[in-house]
Amino acid sequence: MNEDSGTAGSSDTPGSAGSAGTPSAAGIAVRFRCGHGADAAEARITLHRACPLCMLLGETKRSREELLRRAAPAGRAALAQETRIGASYQWICTRGHSRYEATVREALTGPGCPKCQRNAAAPAARHEGGVPFMKPGLKTRTSQAEQKLRMLLGERIRLPHRVNAIRINRSFFGKPEVWPDIIIPGLLVAIEYDSPGREGTAHRGLKEASDREKDAALAEVGWAVIRVRADGLEPLGPYSIACAGVTAAVVDEVLRMLVLIRGEEAVAALMRTDPSG
């Protein structure tokens, strides 16, 4: 997403000209459709689109309220009206480390605080890279399509129910782990179901870049990723299945890719001989 003087302000430092995220183009106050920017009474230009920060929040499926909770208290008032994704703030590490400075863009799409990054790259963490595990209390939003994919695939091969995360050798959104939709430890394969969602923006733009980073992190620790790309999403990565929705044919294609990745013998060892069991 590009910033320009007419939308993102001429300074990335809160408190300077155009403070609290108020954008200006050659001294002209600008207001956005989302309500951020200059006050309605002062605005000389109203742009009929969301501000850059709200656009990034939408692409990363986050809310401004969530962003405010992550910011240090002193900067929350300014951040509440911020429009610039290049503006720097102090942030609170979710793991209790020291506060750190980063831009809004880095806070939403970056790897977390400096200590989280160092911990993820430490020798002990690297020794654990690729290990699947059960993360207690993990709450992720699961669509009906994802549930259907797991159900249909589980009728064909044995899927574990005691793993929901995989250790990686880098920090991904501030954590040394990722949470794929379906994990098959016996094959070192993760399966992701991607859909653009009701708004048509999920898994596109910055979210697609995040998906690529996630796949790269898994590849570093020996895992392959199969992505089922639904509802018009373009293929992503070497093992992608483009489809209109979850069907038996899609499951057949997933099984074919599993054989392609790990071989017939490895996949046959997980196949169910009895449909009930």
Backbone as CSV, one residue per row, in Angstrom:
resi,resn,N_x,N_y,N_z,CA_x,CA_y,CA_z,C_x,C_y,C_z
1,MET,0.848,-1.179,0.000,0.000,0.000,0.000,0.883,1.227,0.000
2,ASN,0.675,2.129,-0.913,1.522,3.311,-1.042,0.975,4.461,-0.213
3,GLU,1.891,5.213,0.345,1.514,6.431,1.056,1.939,7.619,0.212
4,ASP,1.146,8.667,0.194,1.543,9.887,-0.484,1.150,11.065,0.379
5,SER,1.629,12.226,-0.004,1.420,13.398,0.841,-0.037,13.771,0.951
6,GLY,-0.863,13.309,0.028,-2.268,13.664,0.093,-3.078,12.729,0.943
7,THR,-2.484,11.581,1.334,-3.259,10.628,2.116,-2.599,10.256,3.420
8,ALA,-1.278,10.195,3.447,-0.619,9.681,4.629,0.059,10.754,5.455
9,GLY,0.024,11.991,5.048,0.668,13.029,5.829,2.125,13.171,5.456
10,SER,2.708,14.310,5.793,4.089,14.578,5.414,5.068,14.136,6.465
11,SER,4.589,13.703,7.628,5.488,13.271,8.688,4.981,11.984,9.275
12,ASP,5.893,11.108,9.684,5.528,9.856,10.317,5.675,9.920,11.828
13,THR,5.922,11.089,12.375,6.109,11.214,13.814,4.919,11.892,14.445
14,PRO,4.176,11.177,15.353,3.048,11.807,16.015,3.491,13.048,16.771
15,GLY,2.685,14.083,16.681,2.990,15.306,17.411,3.593,16.378,16.534
16,SER,4.004,16.013,15.296,4.543,17.023,14.393,3.408,17.597,13.577
17,ALA,3.742,18.389,12.542,2.712,18.977,11.693,1.811,17.886,11.176
18,GLY,0.521,18.091,11.293,-0.392,17.011,10.962,-0.401,15.980,12.074
19,SER,-0.319,16.420,13.342,-0.213,15.498,14.459,-1.483,14.694,14.624
20,ALA,-1.349,13.610,15.422,-2.442,12.682,15.669,-2.984,12.119,14.371
21,GLY,-2.110,12.010,13.398,-2.499,11.363,12.157,-3.325,12.223,11.242
22,THR,-3.397,13.522,11.480,-4.172,14.390,10.597,-3.375,14.651,9.329
23,PRO,-3.831,14.161,8.168,-3.065,14.314,6.943,-3.238,15.691,6.343
24,SER,-2.256,16.088,5.552,-2.353,17.357,4.855,-1.601,17.259,3.553
25,ALA,-2.103,17.888,2.542,-1.428,17.963,1.253,-1.142,19.431,0.990
26,ALA,0.146,19.804,1.101,0.541,21.201,0.922,-0.253,22.114,1.842
27,GLY,-0.469,21.645,3.101,-1.166,22.452,4.085,-2.678,22.355,4.026
28,ILE,-3.226,21.502,3.149,-4.675,21.358,3.031,-5.131,20.182,3.879
29,ALA,-6.047,20.432,4.810,-6.523,19.382,5.707,-7.402,18.389,4.943
30,VAL,-7.158,17.085,5.201,-7.859,16.016,4.490,-8.604,15.153,5.497
31,ARG,-9.814,14.752,5.131,-10.614,13.853,5.943,-11.000,12.642,5.086
32,PHE,-11.070,11.465,5.723,-11.393,10.241,5.004,-12.816,9.783,5.328
33,ARG,-13.329,8.898,4.487,-14.685,8.375,4.658,-14.860,7.666,5.992
34,CYS,-13.788,7.058,6.507,-13.870,6.333,7.776,-14.020,7.265,8.969
35,GLY,-13.879,8.593,8.747,-14.009,9.557,9.835,-12.692,10.004,10.422
36,HIS,-11.582,9.399,9.993,-10.273,9.784,10.501,-9.676,10.884,9.632
37,GLY,-8.702,11.579,10.209,-8.090,12.702,9.507,-8.496,14.004,10.160
38,ALA,-8.603,15.044,9.380,-8.965,16.355,9.915,-10.415,16.361,10.399
39,ASP,-10.703,17.248,11.351,-12.085,17.421,11.792,-12.951,17.858,10.619
40,ALA,-14.221,17.461,10.670,-15.127,17.773,9.561,-15.183,19.274,9.288
41,ALA,-15.126,20.085,10.354,-15.229,21.533,10.172,-13.968,22.124,9.549
42,GLU,-12.825,21.448,9.726,-11.560,21.975,9.226,-11.156,21.377,7.884
43,ALA,-11.755,20.260,7.513,-11.331,19.554,6.305,-11.631,20.359,5.050
44,ARG,-10.629,20.520,4.202,-10.814,21.170,2.908,-11.103,20.143,1.817
45,ILE,-10.642,18.893,2.071,-10.857,17.802,1.122,-11.370,16.585,1.887
46,THR,-12.411,15.956,1.368,-12.903,14.694,1.924,-12.733,13.613,0.872
47,LEU,-11.927,12.603,1.211,-11.693,11.495,0.287,-12.704,10.386,0.566
48,HIS,-13.334,9.895,-0.479,-14.388,8.901,-0.309,-13.810,7.487,-0.283
49,ARG,-12.894,7.291,0.627,-12.332,5.966,0.890,-11.759,5.979,2.297
50,ALA,-11.479,4.801,2.809,-10.917,4.700,4.152,-9.471,5.199,4.154
51,CYS,-9.003,5.607,5.321,-7.623,6.064,5.450,-6.677,4.871,5.304
52,PRO,-5.382,5.114,5.025,-4.439,4.008,4.853,-4.396,3.048,6.038
53,LEU,-4.506,3.568,7.268,-4.448,2.678,8.426,-5.680,1.780,8.468
54,CYS,-6.860,2.328,8.227,-8.071,1.508,8.230,-8.048,0.485,7.103
55,MET,-7.460,0.860,5.963,-7.338,-0.088,4.860,-6.438,-1.254,5.249
56,LEU,-5.337,-0.975,5.948,-4.442,-2.035,6.380,-5.105,-2.911,7.442
57,LEU,-5.856,-2.296,8.345,-6.592,-3.074,9.341,-7.556,-4.039,8.654
58,GLY,-8.219,-3.552,7.604,-9.145,-4.412,6.883,-8.437,-5.559,6.185
59,GLU,-7.283,-5.281,5.584,-6.546,-6.325,4.880,-6.006,-7.379,5.824
60,THR,-5.636,-6.985,7.040,-5.074,-7.932,8.006,-6.128,-8.479,8.962
61,LYS,-7.403,-8.139,8.709,-8.515,-8.649,9.519,-8.342,-8.321,10.998
62,ARG,-7.964,-7.066,11.259,-7.837,-6.616,12.638,-8.719,-5.391,12.842
63,SER,-8.917,-5.008,14.100,-9.716,-3.828,14.407,-8.825,-2.773,15.043
64,ARG,-9.283,-1.535,15.007,-8.512,-0.460,15.647,-8.488,-0.662,17.159
65,GLU,-9.567,-1.215,17.709,-9.599,-1.478,19.149,-8.498,-2.458,19.546
66,GLU,-8.299,-3.492,18.735,-7.228,-4.446,19.012,-5.869,-3.776,18.926
67,LEU,-5.696,-2.913,17.939,-4.437,-2.190,17.784,-4.182,-1.277,18.976
68,LEU,-5.226,-0.616,19.457,-5.079,0.288,20.595,-4.651,-0.466,21.859
69,ARG,-5.153,-1.681,22.036,-4.768,-2.460,23.211,-3.288,-2.823,23.180
70,ARG,-2.724,-2.928,21.993,-1.311,-3.282,21.873,-0.396,-2.079,22.017
71,ALA,-0.932,-0.887,21.890,-0.112,0.330,21.973,0.117,0.731,23.428
72,ALA,1.253,1.379,23.681,1.523,1.919,25.017,0.485,2.992,25.323
73,PRO,0.038,3.090,26.591,-1.045,4.020,26.936,-0.830,5.449,26.471
74,ALA,0.408,5.944,26.532,0.654,7.343,26.188,0.328,7.661,24.731
75,GLY,0.360,6.670,23.866,0.122,6.938,22.453,-1.263,6.579,21.960
76,ARG,-2.113,6.070,22.842,-3.409,5.554,22.386,-4.335,6.642,21.861
77,ALA,-4.320,7.818,22.491,-5.202,8.890,22.031,-4.858,9.299,20.604
78,ALA,-3.559,9.432,20.325,-3.134,9.788,18.962,-3.423,8.664,17.980
79,LEU,-3.182,7.423,18.422,-3.394,6.278,17.542,-4.866,6.102,17.190
80,ALA,-5.743,6.523,18.082,-7.176,6.388,17.817,-7.603,7.178,16.592
81,GLN,-6.880,8.273,16.266,-7.205,9.098,15.106,-6.162,8.995,14.001
82,GLU,-5.187,8.120,14.183,-4.092,8.001,13.224,-4.585,7.522,11.861
83,THR,-3.940,8.023,10.813,-4.270,7.593,9.448,-3.074,6.958,8.750
84,ARG,-1.864,7.181,9.265,-0.638,6.802,8.551,-0.111,5.453,9.005
85,ILE,0.187,4.579,8.076,0.741,3.282,8.443,2.247,3.370,8.682
86,GLY,2.867,4.487,8.333,4.296,4.674,8.586,4.588,5.422,9.871
87,ALA,3.560,5.784,10.624,3.769,6.503,11.885,4.289,5.551,12.962
88,SER,5.247,6.012,13.759,5.875,5.180,14.792,5.226,5.396,16.150
89,TYR,5.059,4.309,16.889,4.492,4.330,18.241,5.246,3.339,19.114
90,GLN,5.024,3.451,20.412,5.527,2.477,21.369,4.472,1.377,21.515
91,TRP,4.940,0.116,21.524,4.021,-1.020,21.580,4.340,-1.909,22.773
92,ILE,3.332,-2.619,23.261,3.479,-3.543,24.382,3.592,-4.955,23.823
93,CYS,4.665,-5.655,24.184,4.842,-7.026,23.713,3.826,-7.935,24.397
94,THR,3.168,-8.788,23.626,2.156,-9.691,24.192,2.765,-10.759,25.092
95,ARG,4.090,-10.933,25.001,4.770,-11.922,25.835,5.424,-11.290,27.065
96,GLY,5.153,-10.019,27.295,5.648,-9.372,28.502,7.052,-8.813,28.406
97,HIS,7.641,-8.777,27.222,8.972,-8.198,27.064,8.893,-6.675,27.128
98,SER,10.035,-6.024,27.013,10.078,-4.564,27.086,9.284,-3.939,25.939
99,ARG,8.796,-2.737,26.191,8.118,-2.003,25.132,9.094,-1.708,23.998
100,TYR,8.579,-1.608,22.815,9.436,-1.392,21.655,8.767,-0.427,20.691
101,GLU,9.590,0.227,19.891,9.073,1.189,18.923,9.001,0.548,17.546
102,ALA,7.911,0.795,16.852,7.733,0.273,15.495,6.656,1.089,14.809
103,THR,6.646,1.041,13.497,5.584,1.716,12.764,4.297,0.907,12.875
104,VAL,3.185,1.540,12.529,1.905,0.831,12.534,1.964,-0.357,11.586
105,ARG,2.570,-0.162,10.413,2.699,-1.256,9.453,3.457,-2.428,10.058
106,GLU,4.578,-2.141,10.733,5.377,-3.210,11.339,4.630,-3.895,12.471
107,ALA,3.846,-3.115,13.242,3.085,-3.704,14.334,2.030,-4.673,13.822
108,LEU,1.448,-4.366,12.666,0.384,-5.210,12.124,0.906,-6.377,11.305
109,THR,2.030,-6.219,10.656,2.516,-7.263,9.753,3.909,-7.772,10.096
110,GLY,4.576,-7.161,11.076,5.947,-7.538,11.386,6.052,-8.695,12.354
111,PRO,7.281,-9.072,12.712,7.533,-10.258,13.528,7.451,-10.052,15.035
112,GLY,7.088,-8.861,15.507,6.982,-8.647,16.947,8.153,-7.860,17.496
113,CYS,8.322,-7.913,18.823,9.363,-7.118,19.471,10.740,-7.720,19.193
114,PRO,11.803,-6.946,19.387,13.158,-7.460,19.121,13.505,-8.716,19.912
115,LYS,13.051,-8.813,21.164,13.384,-10.001,21.954,12.647,-11.230,21.423
116,CYS,11.408,-11.056,20.976,10.686,-12.179,20.364,11.441,-12.676,19.135
117,GLN,11.972,-11.742,18.347,12.737,-12.126,17.158,13.994,-12.883,17.544
118,ARG,14.706,-12.409,18.588,15.930,-13.091,19.014,15.627,-14.478,19.574
119,ASN,14.559,-14.571,20.360,14.194,-15.872,20.937,13.862,-16.885,19.862
120,ALA,13.171,-16.427,18.820,12.786,-17.341,17.741,14.001,-17.854,16.986
121,ALA,15.085,-17.046,16.975,16.298,-17.442,16.250,17.328,-18.127,17.138
122,ALA,17.027,-18.291,18.427,17.975,-18.885,19.362,18.181,-20.369,19.050
123,PRO,19.374,-20.922,19.418,19.649,-22.343,19.129,18.601,-23.293,19.702
124,ALA,18.135,-23.024,20.935,17.138,-23.915,21.536,15.852,-23.912,20.736
125,ALA,15.449,-22.726,20.271,14.223,-22.637,19.480,14.389,-23.350,18.145
126,ARG,15.580,-23.243,17.557,15.826,-23.902,16.276,15.775,-25.421,16.431
127,HIS,16.192,-25.921,17.584,16.139,-27.369,17.824,14.691,-27.859,17.825
128,GLU,13.763,-26.981,18.217,12.356,-27.354,18.281,11.613,-27.063,16.979
129,GLY,12.284,-26.418,16.019,11.622,-26.069,14.776,11.056,-27.284,14.062
130,GLY,9.792,-27.183,13.651,9.131,-28.283,12.963,8.351,-29.214,13.866
131,VAL,8.429,-29.000,15.182,7.737,-29.890,16.123,6.265,-29.480,16.247
132,PRO,5.333,-30.383,15.955,3.912,-30.074,16.160,3.539,-30.277,17.626
133,PHE,2.596,-29.481,18.125,2.226,-29.596,19.534,0.810,-29.071,19.740
134,MET,0.278,-29.332,20.899,-1.037,-28.824,21.281,-0.863,-27.553,22.093
135,LYS,-1.409,-26.447,21.600,-1.353,-25.178,22.323,-2.673,-25.016,23.078
136,PRO,-2.658,-25.150,24.396,-3.906,-25.051,25.166,-4.538,-23.669,25.028
137,GLY,-5.844,-23.649,24.936,-6.585,-22.391,24.903,-6.520,-21.650,23.596
138,LEU,-5.935,-22.257,22.558,-5.840,-21.580,21.272,-7.230,-21.416,20.666
139,LYS,-7.559,-20.176,20.327,-8.865,-19.890,19.740,-8.661,-19.309,18.346
140,THR,-9.093,-20.045,17.346,-9.029,-19.563,15.974,-10.412,-19.686,15.354
141,ARG,-10.705,-18.781,14.426,-11.996,-18.815,13.752,-11.973,-19.872,12.650
142,THR,-12.890,-20.823,12.734,-12.945,-21.908,11.765,-14.242,-21.804,10.987
143,SER,-14.131,-21.715,9.680,-15.315,-21.597,8.832,-15.969,-22.962,8.644
144,GLN,-17.208,-22.955,8.178,-17.895,-24.203,7.894,-17.186,-24.978,6.794
145,ALA,-16.620,-24.258,5.830,-15.898,-24.926,4.746,-14.665,-25.647,5.282
146,GLU,-13.941,-25.017,6.215,-12.782,-25.668,6.815,-13.203,-26.917,7.581
147,GLN,-14.303,-26.819,8.313,-14.798,-27.976,9.060,-15.193,-29.104,8.118
148,LYS,-15.811,-28.747,6.984,-16.205,-29.761,6.010,-14.981,-30.425,5.402
149,LEU,-13.944,-29.642,5.102,-12.720,-30.198,4.541,-12.095,-31.190,5.516
150,ARG,-12.018,-30.809,6.786,-11.454,-31.719,7.791,-12.291,-32.987,7.906
151,MET,-13.612,-32.852,7.888,-14.486,-34.016,8.019,-14.301,-34.978,6.844
152,LEU,-14.332,-34.442,5.601,-14.215,-35.302,4.424,-12.827,-35.939,4.334
153,LEU,-11.794,-35.149,4.659,-10.451,-35.707,4.623,-10.263,-36.744,5.725
154,GLY,-10.872,-36.484,6.891,-10.770,-37.425,8.004,-11.467,-38.742,7.750
155,GLU,-12.383,-38.762,6.795,-13.020,-40.022,6.409,-12.105,-40.885,5.547
156,ARG,-11.064,-40.259,4.989,-10.155,-40.975,4.091,-8.821,-41.327,4.758
157,ILE,-8.301,-40.418,5.583,-7.044,-40.684,6.279,-7.195,-40.334,7.750
158,ARG,-6.320,-40.882,8.569,-6.380,-40.620,10.009,-5.725,-39.272,10.307
159,LEU,-6.505,-38.366,10.885,-6.009,-37.043,11.249,-5.878,-36.947,12.762
160,PRO,-4.775,-36.417,13.270,-4.610,-36.279,14.723,-5.506,-35.169,15.276
161,HIS,-5.908,-35.320,16.508,-6.759,-34.318,17.149,-6.047,-33.635,18.317
162,ARG,-4.782,-33.976,18.534,-4.067,-33.440,19.689,-2.941,-32.491,19.298
163,VAL,-2.992,-31.965,18.089,-2.018,-30.954,17.671,-2.763,-29.819,16.977
164,ASN,-2.352,-28.601,17.239,-2.972,-27.445,16.569,-1.951,-26.359,16.230
165,ALA,-0.649,-26.642,16.462,0.389,-25.635,16.199,1.689,-26.321,15.812
166,ILE,2.567,-25.570,15.149,3.874,-26.078,14.726,4.930,-25.032,15.077
167,ARG,6.008,-25.456,15.730,7.132,-24.565,16.021,7.861,-24.192,14.726
168,ILE,8.298,-22.955,14.657,9.082,-22.512,13.500,10.363,-21.846,13.982
169,ASN,11.280,-21.588,13.060,12.568,-21.007,13.415,12.635,-19.506,13.171
170,ARG,11.496,-18.885,13.128,11.438,-17.431,13.005,10.229,-16.963,13.797
171,SER,10.101,-15.670,13.955,8.940,-15.106,14.642,7.886,-14.741,13.600
172,PHE,6.682,-15.224,13.798,5.582,-14.948,12.876,4.482,-14.257,13.661
173,PHE,4.249,-12.964,13.366,3.325,-12.138,14.136,3.649,-12.217,15.628
174,GLY,4.950,-12.168,15.932,5.397,-12.108,17.312,5.450,-13.437,18.027
175,LYS,5.227,-14.558,17.336,5.220,-15.867,17.994,6.096,-16.850,17.211
176,PRO,6.764,-17.769,17.921,7.634,-18.749,17.252,6.858,-19.982,16.801
177,GLU,5.666,-19.767,16.292,4.788,-20.884,15.928,3.758,-20.416,14.919
178,VAL,3.159,-21.371,14.222,2.053,-21.077,13.309,0.933,-22.068,13.599
179,TRP,-0.269,-21.723,13.157,-1.461,-22.530,13.464,-2.194,-22.893,12.172
180,PRO,-1.727,-23.879,11.443,-2.407,-24.267,10.200,-3.809,-24.822,10.473
181,ASP,-4.628,-24.838,9.430,-5.989,-25.352,9.575,-5.989,-26.853,9.871
182,ILE,-5.180,-27.601,9.143,-5.087,-29.050,9.330,-3.615,-29.425,9.373
183,ILE,-3.241,-30.242,10.349,-1.848,-30.665,10.523,-1.776,-32.184,10.416
184,ILE,-0.857,-32.672,9.573,-0.647,-34.114,9.430,0.799,-34.401,9.814
185,PRO,1.078,-34.639,11.096,2.465,-34.814,11.548,3.174,-35.985,10.878
186,GLY,2.443,-37.068,10.607,3.062,-38.240,10.005,3.632,-37.993,8.628
187,LEU,3.164,-36.956,7.957,3.642,-36.617,6.620,4.383,-35.285,6.584
188,LEU,4.404,-34.581,7.706,4.971,-33.225,7.758,4.335,-32.342,6.677
189,VAL,3.002,-32.374,6.640,2.237,-31.578,5.690,1.163,-30.804,6.444
190,ALA,1.036,-29.526,6.149,-0.047,-28.702,6.682,-0.989,-28.348,5.537
191,ILE,-2.279,-28.263,5.852,-3.274,-27.932,4.839,-3.998,-26.669,5.275
192,GLU,-4.083,-25.706,4.355,-4.771,-24.444,4.631,-5.943,-24.284,3.666
193,TYR,-7.080,-23.840,4.204,-8.225,-23.517,3.356,-8.336,-21.999,3.290
194,ASP,-8.224,-21.441,2.087,-8.243,-19.993,1.888,-9.484,-19.590,1.102
195,SER,-10.187,-18.592,1.611,-11.347,-18.034,0.914,-11.315,-16.518,1.072
196,PRO,-11.745,-15.771,0.071,-11.730,-14.308,0.197,-12.746,-13.771,1.182
197,GLY,-13.670,-14.600,1.659,-14.648,-14.154,2.637,-15.752,-13.315,2.030
198,ARG,-16.651,-12.860,2.878,-17.799,-12.088,2.412,-17.397,-10.779,1.759
199,GLU,-16.354,-10.146,2.293,-15.922,-8.855,1.750,-15.004,-9.011,0.540
200,GLY,-14.551,-10.233,0.274,-13.709,-10.478,-0.889,-12.275,-10.006,-0.751
201,THR,-11.813,-9.712,0.474,-10.474,-9.166,0.667,-9.526,-10.114,1.399
202,ALA,-10.049,-11.150,2.044,-9.199,-12.066,2.805,-8.277,-12.847,1.860
203,HIS,-7.055,-13.093,2.330,-6.053,-13.849,1.575,-5.681,-13.180,0.261
204,ARG,-5.812,-11.852,0.245,-5.363,-11.048,-0.882,-4.488,-9.913,-0.346
205,GLY,-3.712,-9.306,-1.224,-2.895,-8.173,-0.809,-1.895,-8.541,0.270
206,LEU,-1.899,-7.797,1.366,-0.951,-8.043,2.442,-1.178,-9.392,3.102
207,LYS,-2.440,-9.851,3.132,-2.710,-11.160,3.727,-2.092,-12.271,2.882
208,GLU,-2.077,-12.103,1.571,-1.421,-13.094,0.717,0.079,-13.113,0.999
209,ALA,0.660,-11.935,1.193,2.089,-11.875,1.533,2.348,-12.576,2.858
210,SER,1.423,-12.435,3.806,1.548,-13.116,5.091,1.454,-14.630,4.913
211,ASP,0.563,-15.088,4.033,0.444,-16.521,3.751,1.746,-17.066,3.173
212,ARG,2.364,-16.299,2.275,3.631,-16.736,1.681,4.721,-16.838,2.746
213,GLU,4.748,-15.868,3.658,5.745,-15.900,4.742,5.521,-17.115,5.636
214,LYS,4.265,-17.421,5.912,3.923,-18.582,6.741,4.396,-19.870,6.075
215,ASP,4.149,-19.992,4.767,4.580,-21.180,4.030,6.101,-21.306,4.042
216,ALA,6.793,-20.167,3.893,8.259,-20.180,3.900,8.791,-20.608,5.261
217,ALA,8.146,-20.141,6.327,8.569,-20.519,7.677,8.401,-22.017,7.897
218,LEU,7.331,-22.595,7.386,7.118,-24.036,7.510,8.104,-24.813,6.645
219,ALA,8.394,-24.307,5.457,9.356,-24.986,4.582,10.737,-25.039,5.225
220,GLU,11.100,-23.999,5.978,12.405,-23.957,6.646,12.572,-25.109,7.628
221,VAL,11.468,-25.575,8.208,11.547,-26.648,9.218,11.042,-27.977,8.662
222,GLY,11.006,-28.093,7.327,10.737,-29.380,6.715,9.300,-29.707,6.408
223,TRP,8.403,-28.746,6.564,6.990,-28.990,6.303,6.597,-28.461,4.926
224,ALA,5.694,-29.180,4.268,5.092,-28.714,3.025,3.682,-28.217,3.316
225,VAL,3.185,-27.320,2.482,1.856,-26.745,2.686,1.014,-26.950,1.426
226,ILE,-0.166,-27.514,1.611,-1.155,-27.607,0.536,-2.199,-26.533,0.812
227,ARG,-2.438,-25.690,-0.177,-3.431,-24.632,-0.012,-4.628,-24.888,-0.920
228,VAL,-5.800,-24.992,-0.304,-7.052,-25.097,-1.044,-7.564,-23.675,-1.213
229,ARG,-7.537,-23.178,-2.434,-7.837,-21.770,-2.726,-9.220,-21.683,-3.364
230,ALA,-10.173,-21.171,-2.626,-11.577,-21.198,-3.054,-12.069,-19.846,-3.547
231,ASP,-13.183,-19.899,-4.251,-13.959,-18.704,-4.622,-13.150,-17.654,-5.380
232,GLY,-12.375,-18.115,-6.359,-11.692,-17.169,-7.230,-10.286,-16.789,-6.834
233,LEU,-9.765,-17.298,-5.716,-8.386,-16.996,-5.332,-7.417,-17.701,-6.282
234,GLU,-6.367,-16.991,-6.664,-5.359,-17.576,-7.545,-4.502,-18.583,-6.775
235,PRO,-3.934,-19.575,-7.471,-3.042,-20.529,-6.805,-1.906,-19.803,-6.084
236,LEU,-1.469,-20.387,-4.971,-0.400,-19.790,-4.172,0.534,-20.900,-3.727
237,GLY,1.746,-20.878,-4.216,2.702,-21.903,-3.847,2.636,-23.107,-4.775
238,PRO,3.580,-24.044,-4.614,3.669,-25.190,-5.526,2.543,-26.197,-5.374
239,TYR,1.877,-26.208,-4.224,0.814,-27.188,-3.993,-0.496,-26.455,-3.700
240,SER,-1.159,-26.010,-4.747,-2.402,-25.252,-4.611,-3.517,-25.950,-5.374
241,ILE,-4.706,-25.879,-4.812,-5.894,-26.435,-5.448,-6.920,-25.316,-5.564
242,ALA,-7.176,-24.854,-6.772,-8.187,-23.827,-6.996,-9.543,-24.507,-7.151
243,CYS,-10.542,-24.001,-6.439,-11.851,-24.642,-6.462,-12.938,-23.627,-6.127
244,ALA,-14.186,-24.032,-6.341,-15.325,-23.191,-5.979,-15.783,-23.446,-4.556
245,GLY,-15.397,-24.579,-3.991,-15.787,-24.941,-2.641,-15.284,-26.336,-2.325
246,VAL,-15.564,-26.809,-1.133,-15.086,-28.118,-0.685,-15.995,-29.219,-1.215
247,THR,-15.415,-30.137,-1.953,-16.147,-31.278,-2.511,-15.290,-32.528,-2.356
248,ALA,-15.892,-33.682,-2.682,-15.141,-34.936,-2.648,-13.988,-34.900,-3.646
249,ALA,-14.203,-34.217,-4.786,-13.139,-34.108,-5.783,-11.947,-33.320,-5.241
250,VAL,-12.206,-32.303,-4.437,-11.129,-31.530,-3.825,-10.324,-32.412,-2.873
251,VAL,-11.020,-33.251,-2.105,-10.323,-34.167,-1.192,-9.476,-35.158,-1.984
252,ASP,-10.000,-35.648,-3.107,-9.209,-36.536,-3.967,-7.920,-35.842,-4.409
253,GLU,-8.022,-34.562,-4.755,-6.847,-33.819,-5.209,-5.867,-33.601,-4.054
254,VAL,-6.364,-33.369,-2.845,-5.489,-33.248,-1.678,-4.704,-34.544,-1.479
255,LEU,-5.393,-35.676,-1.576,-4.719,-36.970,-1.410,-3.681,-37.194,-2.508
256,ARG,-4.007,-36.775,-3.729,-3.043,-36.914,-4.823,-1.795,-36.091,-4.542
257,MET,-1.980,-34.885,-4.000,-0.832,-34.041,-3.684,-0.030,-34.605,-2.519
258,LEU,-0.701,-35.210,-1.553,0.020,-35.838,-0.446,0.947,-36.934,-0.971
259,VAL,0.453,-37.729,-1.919,1.280,-38.767,-2.530,2.435,-38.137,-3.294
260,LEU,2.159,-37.054,-4.003,3.193,-36.365,-4.765,4.296,-35.840,-3.849
261,ILE,3.905,-35.355,-2.671,4.869,-34.744,-1.751,5.653,-35.793,-0.970
262,ARG,4.968,-36.806,-0.425,5.605,-37.756,0.498,5.662,-39.199,-0.002
263,GLY,5.000,-39.497,-1.101,5.066,-40.849,-1.647,3.877,-41.704,-1.258
264,GLU,3.605,-42.722,-2.082,2.433,-43.583,-1.880,2.503,-44.358,-0.572
265,GLU,3.677,-44.877,-0.241,3.801,-45.711,0.957,3.482,-44.931,2.220
266,ALA,3.998,-43.712,2.322,3.756,-42.900,3.519,2.280,-42.547,3.660
267,VAL,1.631,-42.213,2.540,0.209,-41.861,2.593,-0.633,-43.094,2.864
268,ALA,-0.280,-44.240,2.257,-1.038,-45.474,2.461,-1.066,-45.878,3.929
269,ALA,0.012,-45.553,4.659,0.073,-45.912,6.076,-0.964,-45.161,6.910
270,LEU,-1.467,-44.052,6.376,-2.464,-43.263,7.112,-3.890,-43.469,6.592
271,MET,-4.034,-44.180,5.488,-5.354,-44.359,4.898,-6.241,-45.220,5.800
272,ARG,-7.500,-44.881,5.824,-8.474,-45.673,6.556,-8.948,-46.832,5.683
273,THR,-8.913,-48.019,6.243,-9.445,-49.178,5.510,-10.919,-49.370,5.806
274,ASP,-11.331,-48.911,7.005,-12.721,-49.007,7.414,-13.278,-47.598,7.477
275,PRO,-14.299,-47.245,6.661,-14.830,-45.882,6.664,-15.259,-45.387,8.031
276,SER,-15.600,-46.296,8.938,-16.073,-45.881,10.270,-14.921,-45.646,11.223
277,GLY,-13.746,-46.146,10.861,-12.713,-46.098,11.854,-11.490,-45.421,11.655
